[in-house]
Amino acid sequence: MYLKRIFATAIVTFFAVGAARAQYNPDAIIPVDSTATILSLEDALKIALSENVSVKVADKEIERLKYAKAGTYAALFPQINASASYQRTIKKQVMYMGGSGNSGGGMASMVSGLTEPIMHYINQLVALHPGQVQPYIPPEAEETESSGNDGFEVGRLNTWSAGINAAMPLVNAQLWSSLKISGQQVELAVEKARESRLSMVAEVKQAYYAVLLAKEALNVFERVYENALLNAEKTERRHNVQKASDLDLVRSKTALANAIPDVYNAASSIALALWQLKAVIGMDLDEDIDVEGKLDDYADGMFRDITEGGEADLSGNSSLRQLELQADMLAETVKMQTWAYMPSLALNFAYSFNSMNDDFKFSEYKWTPYSYVGLSLSIPIFSGGKRFNDVRQAKVQAAELDYQRVNVERQLKIAVRQCLKTMETAMKTRIAAEDALSSAEKAYGIAEKSFEVGRATLTDLNDAQLALTQANLAVCQSVYNFIVAKTSLEQTLGRDFLADDGSVDLDGSYR
């Protein structure tokens, strides 16, 4: 019963594997497309610089803050405005000359006393020129008193005015500090844009390296499949001459069947890695691209010195630079809040035309000009403690930023050491993996020859194949781990990737 079950399993496996082998075609997994665009790492970075969304947003933020800075500097220039107004009087004002009773008479007596010399001179002119000048007749006291009690309306129904006014600050220390802060905000935006570019470069490199790793894995599994196929054919020939058992034949077919899914998975990983690369650099996902090079191209750089002089230099780190700029801004903010105690001086100018009429006959209107120029001095005296508390608030923010900077610098040093430790481990792993690969290749060659002459079993050959596959993958993985850690280190150290002319420069990074 047991032998029948093994025999049935062998038959099923034989036909199933034969069908799988007939369906498997390496060219069908990754079709060869001669029209695919081949990208180098530098090409990918150039495309990302022009198409990456985060980079575009950072550039727009710089442009926005430059406009804001220009708007702030406009406060130093004269602010000129034109104005025009029209008023319709519903109820005119009433003016009273003096009060009632004796007070009214007192006012009339005072006015009469002031005008009496003038009126005397007028009467003399009347005497000299009779009929040409009317004599002056002083009003009665009662009429003056009545006039003071009743009052009289003043003004016109329509009031028109139009003119321009201008103002310009002459001395304003707080405004000068705000202008400097605006310039620092632009510098901060530029540094944030640099940080976005550094992050973008790290993402592009990691996506590019992931494609190379997937392609190396596919090469390894394709060699595994080719070896499994060759071993299955050898086993089948030996089985036909009765030099191999049914169990060996079934095992060879099973090894061949197990190699096929690994090839498909590796090919799928390449497609996914290419999609990720296209998404990072901002390309259409339907566009056919491929990458040039292989992981071995970066193996030589694993044994170069990454840092010189021991401790890594964090002066180029974008986060620390941003904190330094923010500290400068807060220091200037403290000055600006302190300058709020200082007086300010401004120059003012106005020129206007006014007209008051009871009708709408514009051609008969009489326009009266009015203008002035002057200085306006503002001296702050008391604000309920607002200025004092603003200064203290800015100083507290500066102290908080100092604590944050110490913590960020500590975390960055830890990140640098982690990257260096990972790179050191990857280098040691590669040395061991290369030794293991050399031994595994020799062991597989010996097992293959021994299997052909019948001195080794298929199990020994499969074990040698498994060791060889693991050694190949370990070598590829060590290189990948090294260059990914190096990419993170370069991002942490803030190593620039752009030349002075704006072109992509990869020579500055250790490759």
LODO-723225 format. One line per field, with one value per residue (C-alpha): y, x, z; residue number from 1; residue in one letter. Coordinates in Angstrom, 1 decimal. Last residue first. Example, Ala and Ser with C-alpha at 12.3 -4.5 7.8 and 13.67 -1.06 7.14 Angstrom:
REM residues 2
v	[-1.1,-4.5]
u	[13.7,12.3]
w	[7.1,7.8]
seq	[2,1]
type	[S,A]
This chain:
REM residues 511
v	[55.6,58.0,61.2,64.3,62.7,62.4,65.9,66.7,70.0,73.3,75.3,75.1,71.3,69.6,66.5,68.2,66.1,66.7,64.5,62.7,62.3,61.0,58.5,57.3,56.7,54.9,52.6,51.9,51.3,48.9,46.9,46.4,45.2,42.7,41.6,40.7,38.7,37.0,36.1,34.4,32.5,31.4,30.1,28.2,26.6,25.5,24.1,22.1,20.7,19.8,18.0,16.0,15.1,14.0,11.4,11.4,8.8,8.0,9.3,12.2,12.8,13.1,15.6,17.7,17.4,18.5,21.5,22.4,22.2,24.4,27.0,26.8,27.4,30.5,31.7,31.2,33.2,35.9,35.8,36.2,39.2,40.6,40.2,42.0,44.9,44.8,44.9,48.0,49.7,48.9,50.2,53.4,53.9,53.3,55.7,58.4,57.9,58.1,61.3,62.6,61.8,63.8,66.7,66.7,66.7,69.6,71.6,71.0,72.3,75.5,75.9,75.9,78.7,80.8,80.3,81.5,84.6,85.4,85.0,87.3,90.0,89.7,89.9,93.3,94.6,93.6,95.0,97.0,99.0,102.2,104.9,104.3,107.5,108.2,111.2,112.4,114.9,117.3,118.3,120.0,120.6,122.1,123.3,125.0,124.0,126.4,124.7,126.4,123.7,121.1,122.4,119.8,122.1,123.1,123.4,122.6,122.0,120.5,119.8,117.7,117.5,115.4,114.7,112.8,111.9,109.3,109.0,106.1,106.0,103.0,100.6,98.3,98.0,95.2,93.2,93.5,92.6,89.5,88.6,89.0,86.4,84.2,84.5,83.6,80.5,79.6,79.8,77.6,75.1,75.0,74.3,71.5,69.9,70.3,68.5,70.1,70.9,67.4,66.3,62.7,61.9,60.1,62.2,61.3,59.6,57.1,55.5,53.3,49.5,49.5,51.7,48.7,46.9,49.7,48.3,44.9,45.9,46.2,48.8,50.3,50.8,50.0,52.1,51.5,54.3,53.1,54.5,58.0,59.5,61.6,60.4,58.7,57.1,55.8,54.2,52.6,51.2,49.9,48.2,46.6,45.2,43.9,42.2,40.5,39.0,37.8,36.2,34.5,33.1,31.9,30.3,28.2,26.8,24.7,22.9,22.0,20.8,18.6,17.2,16.3,14.8,12.7,11.3,10.6,8.7,6.7,5.5,6.4,4.2,2.4,3.4,5.6,6.8,8.1,10.0,11.4,12.3,14.2,16.1,16.9,18.1,20.4,21.8,22.3,24.0,26.3,27.0,27.9,30.0,31.8,32.2,34.0,36.2,37.2,38.0,40.3,42.0,42.5,44.0,46.4,47.5,48.1,50.1,52.5,52.8,53.5,56.1,57.8,58.0,59.3,61.9,63.0,63.4,65.6,67.6,68.1,69.2,71.7,73.1,73.4,75.3,77.7,78.2,79.0,81.6,83.2,83.4,85.0,87.8,88.4,88.5,91.3,93.3,92.7,94.2,97.4,97.7,97.6,100.3,102.8,106.1,107.8,106.0,107.3,108.6,110.0,111.5,112.2,114.3,114.5,116.2,117.0,118.2,118.7,120.3,123.2,124.4,126.5,127.0,130.0,130.5,131.5,132.7,134.6,136.3,137.4,138.9,140.7,142.0,143.1,145.0,146.9,146.5,149.1,151.1,151.4,154.0,152.9,153.8,155.5,157.9,160.3,159.8,161.8,161.4,157.8,157.2,158.7,156.4,153.4,154.6,154.7,151.2,149.9,151.6,150.2,146.6,145.4,147.3,146.1,142.4,142.9,144.6,141.8,139.2,140.9,141.2,137.5,136.8,139.0,136.9,134.0,132.6,133.5,133.2,129.9,127.7,125.2,122.1,121.1,118.2,115.7,116.7,114.7,113.7,112.8,111.3,110.8,109.2,108.6,106.7,107.0,104.8,106.2,103.5,101.6,99.4,98.1,96.1,93.8,93.2,92.2,89.7,88.2,87.9,86.1,83.9,82.8,81.9,79.9,78.0,77.4,75.7,73.5,72.5,71.6,69.5,67.6,66.9,65.4,66.3,68.5,67.3,63.8,63.7,64.8,62.2,59.4,60.4,60.4,56.9,55.7,55.2,53.0,53.9,50.9,50.7,47.4,45.6,42.2,40.6,39.8,36.6,35.6,35.6,33.0,30.7,28.3,26.6,23.4,23.2,23.5,20.7,18.5,19.3,18.2,15.1,14.0,15.0,13.0,9.9,10.2,10.5,7.4,5.5,6.6,5.6,2.2,1.6,2.4,0.0]
u	[30.2,31.2,29.1,30.8,31.2,27.4,27.0,23.6,23.7,22.9,25.9,27.6,27.2,24.3,24.5,25.1,26.0,23.6,25.3,22.1,21.3,24.8,24.4,21.0,22.6,25.5,23.0,21.3,24.7,25.8,22.6,22.5,26.1,25.4,22.1,23.9,26.6,24.0,21.8,24.7,25.6,22.0,21.7,25.0,24.0,20.6,22.4,24.8,21.8,20.1,23.2,23.5,19.8,20.3,22.8,26.5,29.0,26.8,29.2,26.9,26.1,29.8,30.3,27.4,28.4,32.0,30.7,28.2,30.9,33.3,30.5,29.6,33.2,33.5,30.1,31.0,34.2,32.2,29.6,32.2,33.8,30.3,29.2,32.2,31.4,27.8,28.6,30.8,28.0,25.4,27.8,28.4,24.6,23.9,26.7,25.3,21.8,23.1,24.9,21.7,19.7,22.2,22.1,18.3,18.3,20.7,18.8,15.5,17.0,18.2,14.9,13.1,15.5,14.7,11.0,11.4,13.2,10.4,7.8,9.7,9.9,6.2,5.4,7.2,5.4,2.0,2.5,-0.7,0.4,1.9,4.2,4.9,6.1,4.7,6.0,4.2,5.9,4.1,2.9,-0.4,-2.9,-6.4,-7.8,-11.2,-13.4,-16.1,-19.0,-20.6,-19.9,-21.1,-24.6,-25.9,-27.4,-26.9,-23.1,-20.0,-16.6,-13.4,-10.1,-7.3,-3.6,-2.0,1.5,2.9,6.4,6.8,8.8,8.8,9.6,11.4,9.7,8.7,12.4,12.5,10.0,12.1,15.3,13.6,12.4,16.0,17.1,14.1,15.1,18.7,17.5,15.2,18.2,20.3,17.4,17.1,20.8,20.6,17.7,19.6,22.8,25.8,27.5,27.1,30.7,31.2,33.6,36.8,39.0,37.7,34.4,33.3,36.7,36.6,36.0,32.3,33.1,34.3,31.0,29.0,29.4,28.7,25.2,24.4,24.3,21.6,18.0,14.9,11.9,8.6,6.1,2.8,3.7,4.2,7.3,7.6,11.0,9.5,6.6,8.8,11.1,8.2,6.9,10.3,10.5,7.1,8.1,11.4,9.7,7.3,10.3,11.7,8.3,8.1,11.6,10.9,7.7,9.7,12.4,9.9,8.8,12.4,13.1,10.0,11.1,14.5,12.9,10.5,13.4,15.5,12.5,12.0,15.6,18.5,20.8,17.9,18.9,15.8,16.4,19.8,18.3,15.6,18.2,20.2,17.1,16.1,19.6,19.7,16.3,17.3,20.5,18.6,16.1,18.8,20.5,17.1,16.8,20.2,19.5,16.1,17.8,20.3,17.4,15.5,18.7,19.2,15.6,15.9,19.1,17.1,14.4,17.0,18.7,15.5,14.4,17.7,17.8,14.3,15.2,18.2,16.0,13.4,16.1,17.4,13.9,13.8,17.1,15.7,12.6,14.8,16.8,13.5,12.4,15.7,15.0,11.6,13.3,15.6,12.6,10.9,13.9,13.7,10.0,10.7,13.4,11.0,12.5,11.5,8.3,6.5,3.0,1.1,-2.4,-4.3,-7.4,-11.2,-14.0,-17.7,-20.2,-23.8,-26.5,-24.5,-23.1,-24.5,-27.9,-28.6,-29.2,-32.5,-31.2,-28.2,-30.3,-32.8,-30.1,-28.6,-32.1,-32.7,-29.4,-30.2,-28.0,-25.4,-26.2,-23.1,-23.4,-23.7,-20.8,-21.2,-24.0,-21.8,-18.1,-16.2,-19.0,-19.4,-15.6,-15.9,-18.7,-16.5,-13.8,-16.3,-17.4,-13.9,-13.4,-16.8,-16.2,-14.6,-17.0,-20.0,-18.8,-18.4,-21.7,-23.5,-21.8,-22.8,-26.4,-26.5,-25.1,-27.8,-30.6,-29.7,-26.4,-23.7,-23.7,-25.5,-24.7,-27.2,-26.0,-27.8,-30.2,-30.0,-26.6,-25.5,-21.9,-19.6,-16.1,-12.9,-9.6,-6.2,-3.5,0.3,2.4,5.9,8.6,10.0,6.8,7.5,10.3,7.7,6.1,9.4,9.9,6.4,7.2,10.4,8.4,6.1,9.0,10.7,7.4,7.0,10.4,9.5,6.2,8.1,10.7,7.9,6.2,9.2,9.3,12.3,14.7,13.3,14.2,17.8,18.0,16.9,19.4,22.2,21.2,21.3,18.1,17.4,14.2,12.3,11.9,13.9,11.4,12.5,9.6,10.2,8.4,7.7,11.4,12.0,9.4,7.6,4.5,6.3,8.2,4.9,3.3,6.3,6.1,2.5,3.1,6.0,4.4,1.3,3.3,5.6,2.6,1.0,4.2,4.6,1.1,1.5,4.7,2.8,0.0]
w	[-4.1,-1.5,-2.1,-3.5,-6.9,-7.3,-8.7,-10.2,-12.0,-10.3,-11.6,-8.3,-8.2,-6.5,-4.3,-1.0,2.0,4.8,7.3,8.0,4.3,3.6,6.5,5.2,1.7,3.4,5.2,1.9,0.2,2.9,3.2,-0.6,-0.7,2.2,0.5,-2.7,-1.0,1.2,-1.8,-3.5,-0.3,0.2,-3.3,-3.0,0.3,-1.3,-4.3,-2.1,-0.2,-3.4,-4.6,-1.4,-1.6,-5.2,-3.9,-4.3,-5.7,-8.7,-11.3,-12.2,-8.6,-7.7,-10.5,-9.2,-5.6,-6.4,-8.4,-5.7,-3.0,-5.1,-5.6,-1.9,-0.8,-3.0,-1.9,1.8,1.4,-0.4,2.3,5.0,3.3,2.6,6.2,7.4,5.1,6.0,9.7,9.2,7.2,9.8,12.5,10.5,10.0,13.7,14.7,12.5,13.9,17.5,16.6,15.1,18.2,20.4,18.0,18.1,21.9,22.2,19.5,21.3,24.6,22.8,21.1,24.5,25.7,22.6,23.2,26.8,25.6,23.1,25.9,28.2,25.5,24.8,28.5,28.8,25.7,27.0,30.6,30.6,27.6,29.1,27.8,24.1,22.4,18.9,17.0,13.9,11.6,9.3,5.9,5.2,2.5,1.9,-1.4,-1.7,-4.6,-5.7,-7.5,-10.4,-13.0,-10.5,-10.3,-7.8,-5.2,-1.6,-1.8,0.1,-1.7,-0.5,-2.2,-0.6,0.0,2.8,4.0,7.0,8.1,10.8,14.0,16.4,20.1,21.6,24.0,21.1,20.4,23.1,21.1,18.0,19.9,21.3,17.8,16.5,19.0,17.9,14.3,15.0,16.9,14.1,11.7,14.0,14.3,10.5,10.2,12.8,10.8,7.5,8.7,7.1,10.3,11.5,11.0,11.9,14.7,13.8,11.6,8.3,7.7,5.1,4.5,1.5,1.8,0.7,-2.3,-4.3,-4.0,-5.7,-9.2,-7.8,-7.2,-10.9,-13.6,-15.6,-14.7,-16.7,-17.8,-19.5,-18.9,-17.4,-13.9,-15.4,-13.8,-10.6,-9.4,-6.4,-8.3,-11.1,-8.5,-6.7,-10.0,-10.8,-7.4,-7.9,-11.4,-10.0,-7.1,-9.6,-11.4,-8.0,-7.2,-10.6,-10.2,-6.7,-8.0,-10.6,-8.3,-6.3,-9.5,-10.4,-6.9,-7.1,-10.4,-8.9,-5.8,-7.9,-10.0,-7.0,-5.4,-8.6,-8.2,-10.4,-12.4,-14.2,-17.7,-17.9,-14.3,-15.3,-18.1,-15.8,-13.2,-15.8,-17.0,-13.5,-12.6,-15.7,-14.8,-11.2,-12.3,-14.6,-11.9,-9.4,-12.0,-12.6,-8.8,-8.6,-11.6,-10.1,-6.8,-8.6,-10.5,-7.2,-5.6,-8.5,-8.3,-4.6,-5.2,-7.4,-4.8,-2.1,-4.3,-5.2,-1.6,-0.4,-3.2,-2.3,1.4,0.4,-1.9,0.8,3.2,0.7,0.4,4.1,4.0,1.4,3.5,6.5,4.4,3.3,7.0,7.8,5.3,6.9,10.4,9.1,8.0,11.3,13.1,10.9,11.7,15.5,15.1,13.6,12.7,9.5,8.7,5.6,5.2,2.2,1.7,-1.5,-2.2,-2.6,-0.8,-1.4,1.1,0.0,2.3,3.3,6.7,9.5,11.1,13.4,17.1,18.7,22.1,20.7,18.1,20.7,22.8,19.9,18.9,22.5,22.6,19.5,16.5,15.6,12.5,10.2,7.5,3.9,1.6,-1.8,-1.0,0.9,0.4,3.0,5.6,4.8,5.2,8.7,9.5,8.5,10.8,13.7,12.8,13.2,16.5,17.7,16.7,19.9,22.1,20.2,20.5,24.3,24.7,22.7,24.9,28.0,26.7,26.0,29.5,31.0,29.6,27.3,26.1,23.7,19.9,19.2,16.2,14.8,12.9,9.7,9.6,6.8,5.4,2.4,2.5,-0.3,-0.1,-2.0,-1.1,-2.7,-0.9,-0.8,1.5,1.4,1.3,4.3,4.6,1.1,2.7,4.2,0.8,-0.7,2.2,1.6,-2.1,-1.2,1.2,-1.6,-4.0,-1.3,-0.6,-4.3,-4.4,-1.5,-3.2,-6.4,-4.4,-2.6,-6.0,-7.7,-11.4,-12.0,-9.3,-9.7,-13.4,-12.6,-9.8,-12.1,-14.7,-12.1,-11.0,-14.6,-16.5,-19.5,-21.2,-22.5,-26.3,-26.6,-24.5,-23.4,-21.6,-18.0,-17.0,-20.6,-21.5,-18.7,-20.2,-17.9,-19.5,-20.6,-17.3,-15.4,-17.5,-16.9,-13.2,-13.1,-15.2,-13.0,-9.7,-10.5,-11.5,-8.5,-6.1,-7.6,-7.1,-3.6,-2.8,-4.4,-2.4,0.8,0.0]
seq	[511,510,509,508,507,506,505,504,503,502,501,500,499,498,497,496,495,494,493,492,491,490,489,488,487,486,485,484,483,482,481,480,479,478,477,476,475,474,473,472,471,470,469,468,467,466,465,464,463,462,461,460,459,458,457,456,455,454,453,452,451,450,449,448,447,446,445,444,443,442,441,440,439,438,437,436,435,434,433,432,431,430,429,428,427,426,425,424,423,422,421,420,419,418,417,416,415,414,413,412,411,410,409,408,407,406,405,404,403,402,401,400,399,398,397,396,395,394,393,392,391,390,389,388,387,386,385,384,383,382,381,380,379,378,377,376,375,374,373,372,371,370,369,368,367,366,365,364,363,362,361,360,359,358,357,356,355,354,353,352,351,350,349,348,347,346,345,344,343,342,341,340,339,338,337,336,335,334,333,332,331,330,329,328,327,326,325,324,323,322,321,320,319,318,317,316,315,314,313,312,311,310,309,308,307,306,305,304,303,302,301,300,299,298,297,296,295,294,293,292,291,290,289,288,287,286,285,284,283,282,281,280,279,278,277,276,275,274,273,272,271,270,269,268,267,266,265,264,263,262,261,260,259,258,257,256,255,254,253,252,251,250,249,248,247,246,245,244,243,242,241,240,239,238,237,236,235,234,233,232,231,230,229,228,227,226,225,224,223,222,221,220,219,218,217,216,215,214,213,212,211,210,209,208,207,206,205,204,203,202,201,200,199,198,197,196,195,194,193,192,191,190,189,188,187,186,185,184,183,182,181,180,179,178,177,176,175,174,173,172,171,170,169,168,167,166,165,164,163,162,161,160,159,158,157,156,155,154,153,152,151,150,149,148,147,146,145,144,143,142,141,140,139,138,137,136,135,134,133,132,131,130,129,128,127,126,125,124,123,122,121,120,119,118,117,116,115,114,113,112,111,110,109,108,107,106,105,104,103,102,101,100,99,98,97,96,95,94,93,92,91,90,89,88,87,86,85,84,83,82,81,80,79,78,77,76,75,74,73,72,71,70,69,68,67,66,65,64,63,62,61,60,59,58,57,56,55,54,53,52,51,50,49,48,47,46,45,44,43,42,41,40,39,38,37,36,35,34,33,32,31,30,29,28,27,26,25,24,23,22,21,20,19,18,17,16,15,14,13,12,11,10,9,8,7,6,5,4,3,2,1]
type	[R,Y,S,G,D,L,D,V,S,G,D,D,A,L,F,D,R,G,L,T,Q,E,L,S,T,K,A,V,I,F,N,Y,V,S,Q,C,V,A,L,N,A,Q,T,L,A,L,Q,A,D,N,L,D,T,L,T,A,R,G,V,E,F,S,K,E,A,I,G,Y,A,K,E,A,S,S,L,A,D,E,A,A,I,R,T,K,M,A,T,E,M,T,K,L,C,Q,R,V,A,I,K,L,Q,R,E,V,N,V,R,Q,Y,D,L,E,A,A,Q,V,K,A,Q,R,V,D,N,F,R,K,G,G,S,F,I,P,I,S,L,S,L,G,V,Y,S,Y,P,T,W,K,Y,E,S,F,K,F,D,D,N,M,S,N,F,S,Y,A,F,N,L,A,L,S,P,M,Y,A,W,T,Q,M,K,V,T,E,A,L,M,D,A,Q,L,E,L,Q,R,L,S,S,N,G,S,L,D,A,E,G,G,E,T,I,D,R,F,M,G,D,A,Y,D,D,L,K,G,E,V,D,I,D,E,D,L,D,M,G,I,V,A,K,L,Q,W,L,A,L,A,I,S,S,A,A,N,Y,V,D,P,I,A,N,A,L,A,T,K,S,R,V,L,D,L,D,S,A,K,Q,V,N,H,R,R,E,T,K,E,A,N,L,L,A,N,E,Y,V,R,E,F,V,N,L,A,E,K,A,L,L,V,A,Y,Y,A,Q,K,V,E,A,V,M,S,L,R,S,E,R,A,K,E,V,A,L,E,V,Q,Q,G,S,I,K,L,S,S,W,L,Q,A,N,V,L,P,M,A,A,N,I,G,A,S,W,T,N,L,R,G,V,E,F,G,D,N,G,S,S,E,T,E,E,A,E,P,P,I,Y,P,Q,V,Q,G,P,H,L,A,V,L,Q,N,I,Y,H,M,I,P,E,T,L,G,S,V,M,S,A,M,G,G,G,S,N,G,S,G,G,M,Y,M,V,Q,K,K,I,T,R,Q,Y,S,A,S,A,N,I,Q,P,F,L,A,A,Y,T,G,A,K,A,Y,K,L,R,E,I,E,K,D,A,V,K,V,S,V,N,E,S,L,A,I,K,L,A,D,E,L,S,L,I,T,A,T,S,D,V,P,I,I,A,D,P,N,Y,Q,A,R,A,A,G,V,A,F,F,T,V,I,A,T,A,F,I,R,K,L,Y,M]
